[in-house]
């Protein structure tokens, strides 16, 4: 009886905040959650408990004061808190922390991910919550370097095992970028004995042309040896 009363109060508080659509957490929201996962989950649950008998906007205000998240994203946490309270009261109030976490995972994670817009597009077991490039399966936190000039492990640094060999790094700054493209365009259609032919003729066909441009574009943005 005690918990059924608590559930009804929390359900009322959350049901009056409006419906939540898919993808309500922005890229900034997702990055914040990734960097502060345990803190965010703790605040969401504590605010849910504290606001059980309060006004409808109590939960939102409680979370807004403690978290740097947008209101639509906070609404998803509100739904998650309600789900946990409704489905995991025994595990969370009487069981162990591990039992509570497992119950929340089984019953509430999928719904939260839909609401927040959390997906794993490249099927590397890391979602876009912390995967810095969810379109490439060799890029995710903790990934080994692939010598492709990519930040494989998402730590914001390019290590030796991540560097690649770039033929189009004209200025030698260890990245194929805009300055290389501008220099290349100034050489475009160079044929024969022009001074910079060797610099821009990446394909070795004696002409600075389309084939070389395609090579440069394929390396654009990569970090190089």
C-alpha positions as CSV (number, residue, x, y, z in Angstrom):
1,X,0.0,0.0,0.0
2,X,2.8,2.4,0.8
3,X,4.4,2.1,-2.6
4,X,1.2,2.2,-4.6
5,X,0.5,5.6,-3.0
6,X,3.9,6.8,-3.9
7,X,3.6,5.6,-7.4
8,X,0.3,7.4,-8.0
9,X,1.8,10.7,-6.8
10,X,4.9,10.4,-9.0
11,X,2.8,9.3,-12.0
12,X,0.6,12.4,-11.6
13,X,3.6,14.7,-11.3
14,X,5.1,13.3,-14.5
15,X,2.0,12.9,-16.6
16,X,1.3,16.6,-16.4
17,X,4.6,17.7,-17.8
18,X,3.7,16.8,-21.4
19,X,4.5,14.0,-23.8
20,X,8.1,13.3,-24.8
21,X,9.1,12.6,-28.4
22,X,12.0,10.7,-29.7
23,X,15.4,12.3,-29.8
24,X,14.8,15.0,-27.1
25,X,18.4,15.1,-25.9
26,X,20.7,17.3,-28.0
27,X,24.3,16.5,-28.8
28,X,25.4,18.8,-26.0
29,X,23.0,17.0,-23.6
30,X,24.4,13.6,-24.6
31,X,28.0,14.8,-24.1
32,X,27.1,16.1,-20.7
33,X,25.4,12.8,-19.7
34,X,28.4,10.8,-21.0
35,X,30.8,12.9,-18.9
36,X,28.6,12.8,-15.8
37,X,26.6,9.6,-16.0
38,X,26.5,8.5,-12.4
39,X,25.8,12.0,-11.2
40,X,23.0,12.6,-13.6
41,X,21.3,9.3,-12.8
42,X,21.7,10.0,-9.1
43,X,20.1,13.5,-9.3
44,X,17.3,12.2,-11.5
45,X,16.4,9.5,-9.0
46,X,16.8,11.7,-5.9
47,X,14.6,14.4,-7.5
48,X,12.0,11.8,-8.3
49,X,11.9,10.7,-4.6
50,X,12.0,14.2,-3.3
51,X,9.2,15.4,-5.5
52,X,6.7,12.5,-5.0
53,X,4.3,14.7,-3.0
54,X,5.1,18.0,-4.6
55,X,3.7,20.1,-7.5
56,X,3.9,18.8,-11.1
57,X,6.9,20.9,-12.0
58,X,8.9,20.0,-8.9
59,X,10.9,17.2,-10.7
60,X,11.8,19.4,-13.6
61,X,12.8,22.3,-11.5
62,X,14.8,20.0,-9.1
63,X,16.8,18.6,-12.1
64,X,17.2,22.0,-13.8
65,X,18.8,23.4,-10.7
66,X,21.3,20.6,-10.5
67,X,22.0,19.6,-14.1
68,X,23.1,21.3,-17.2
69,X,20.5,19.7,-19.5
70,X,17.8,21.0,-21.7
71,X,14.2,20.7,-20.5
72,X,13.2,18.2,-23.2
73,X,16.1,15.9,-22.2
74,X,15.2,16.3,-18.5
75,X,11.7,15.1,-19.5
76,X,13.2,11.8,-20.6
77,X,14.8,11.3,-17.2
78,X,11.5,12.0,-15.6
79,X,10.0,9.1,-17.7
80,X,12.9,6.9,-16.6
81,X,12.4,7.7,-12.9
82,X,8.7,6.9,-13.2
83,X,9.5,3.6,-15.0
84,X,12.0,2.6,-12.2
85,X,9.6,3.4,-9.4
86,X,6.8,1.6,-11.1
87,X,8.7,-1.5,-12.1
88,X,11.6,-1.8,-9.7
89,X,10.4,-0.7,-6.3
90,X,11.2,-4.0,-4.6
91,X,14.7,-4.2,-6.2
92,X,15.5,-0.6,-5.5
93,X,14.0,0.0,-2.1
94,X,14.6,-3.5,-0.5
95,X,17.2,-5.2,-2.7
96,X,20.9,-4.5,-3.4
97,X,22.2,-1.7,-5.7
98,X,23.1,-4.3,-8.3
99,X,19.6,-5.7,-8.3
100,X,18.2,-2.2,-8.7
101,X,20.5,-1.5,-11.6
102,X,19.7,-4.7,-13.3
103,X,16.0,-4.2,-13.0
104,X,16.3,-0.6,-14.4
105,X,18.4,-1.9,-17.2
106,X,15.9,-4.6,-18.2
107,X,12.7,-2.5,-17.8
108,X,13.6,1.1,-18.5
109,X,16.8,1.5,-20.5
110,X,15.1,0.9,-24.0
111,X,12.4,3.5,-23.4
112,X,14.8,6.1,-22.1
113,X,17.1,5.5,-25.2
114,X,14.2,6.1,-27.6
115,X,13.1,9.2,-25.8
116,X,16.6,10.6,-25.6
117,X,17.6,9.6,-29.1
118,X,20.4,7.3,-28.0
119,X,21.4,4.8,-30.7
120,X,24.2,2.6,-31.9
121,X,24.2,3.2,-35.6
122,X,27.6,1.5,-36.4
123,X,26.9,-1.6,-34.2
124,X,30.2,-1.3,-32.3
125,X,28.3,-1.8,-28.9
126,X,28.9,1.9,-28.1
127,X,26.0,4.3,-28.5
128,X,26.2,7.9,-29.6
129,X,26.0,8.9,-25.9
130,X,29.8,8.5,-25.7
131,X,30.9,7.3,-29.2
132,X,32.5,10.4,-30.9
133,X,31.7,9.0,-34.4
134,X,28.7,6.6,-34.3
135,X,29.0,6.1,-38.1
136,X,32.4,4.3,-37.9
137,X,32.7,1.0,-36.1
138,X,36.5,1.4,-35.5
139,X,35.9,4.6,-33.5
140,X,34.7,4.3,-29.9
141,X,36.0,4.9,-26.4
142,X,39.0,2.6,-25.7
143,X,39.4,1.4,-29.4
144,X,42.8,0.4,-30.6
145,X,44.5,2.5,-33.2
146,X,44.0,1.6,-36.8
147,X,46.7,3.7,-38.4
148,X,44.1,5.5,-40.5
149,X,44.6,9.0,-39.1
150,X,41.5,8.8,-37.0
151,X,40.9,9.4,-33.3
152,X,40.0,5.8,-32.7
153,X,39.6,5.9,-28.9
154,X,37.7,9.2,-28.8
155,X,40.1,10.8,-26.3
156,X,40.7,13.9,-28.5
157,X,44.3,13.0,-29.2
158,X,46.0,11.3,-32.1
159,X,48.6,8.8,-30.9
160,X,51.3,7.1,-33.0
161,X,49.1,3.9,-33.6
162,X,46.4,6.2,-35.0
163,X,48.5,8.1,-37.4
164,X,48.5,7.3,-41.1
165,X,50.8,8.1,-44.0
166,X,49.4,10.9,-46.1
167,X,50.7,11.7,-49.6
168,X,48.7,14.9,-49.7
169,X,50.2,16.7,-46.6
170,X,51.8,19.3,-48.8
171,X,52.9,21.7,-46.0
172,X,54.1,19.0,-43.7
173,X,52.0,19.9,-40.6
174,X,50.9,16.3,-40.1
175,X,47.3,16.8,-41.2
176,X,45.8,17.0,-44.6
177,X,43.7,20.1,-44.4
178,X,42.5,23.4,-45.9
179,X,46.0,24.8,-46.4
180,X,47.0,21.7,-48.4
181,X,43.9,22.0,-50.5
182,X,44.5,25.7,-51.3
183,X,48.1,25.0,-52.2
184,X,47.1,22.1,-54.4
185,X,44.5,24.2,-56.2
186,X,47.1,26.8,-57.0
187,X,49.0,23.9,-58.8
188,X,46.0,22.5,-60.6
189,X,46.7,21.6,-64.3
190,X,50.5,21.9,-63.8
191,X,52.1,19.7,-66.4
192,X,55.7,18.8,-67.3
193,X,58.5,20.9,-65.8
194,X,56.5,23.4,-63.6
195,X,58.4,23.9,-60.3
196,X,55.8,22.3,-57.9
197,X,54.8,19.4,-60.1
198,X,56.3,16.8,-57.7
199,X,54.5,18.5,-54.7
200,X,51.0,18.1,-56.2
201,X,51.4,15.1,-58.4
202,X,50.3,12.5,-55.7
203,X,49.4,9.9,-58.3
204,X,52.7,10.1,-60.2
205,X,51.1,10.5,-63.6
206,X,53.0,13.7,-64.5
207,X,50.0,15.9,-64.1
208,X,48.5,17.8,-61.2
209,X,44.9,17.0,-61.9
210,X,41.6,15.3,-61.0
211,X,43.3,12.0,-59.9
212,X,45.4,13.9,-57.4
213,X,42.4,15.9,-56.1
214,X,40.6,12.7,-55.4
215,X,43.6,11.4,-53.4
216,X,43.7,14.7,-51.4
217,X,40.0,14.6,-50.7
218,X,40.2,10.9,-49.5
219,X,42.9,12.0,-47.0
220,X,41.2,15.3,-46.0
221,X,41.1,15.7,-42.2
222,X,43.4,12.8,-41.5
223,X,46.3,13.0,-39.1
224,X,49.6,11.9,-40.7
225,X,53.1,10.7,-40.0
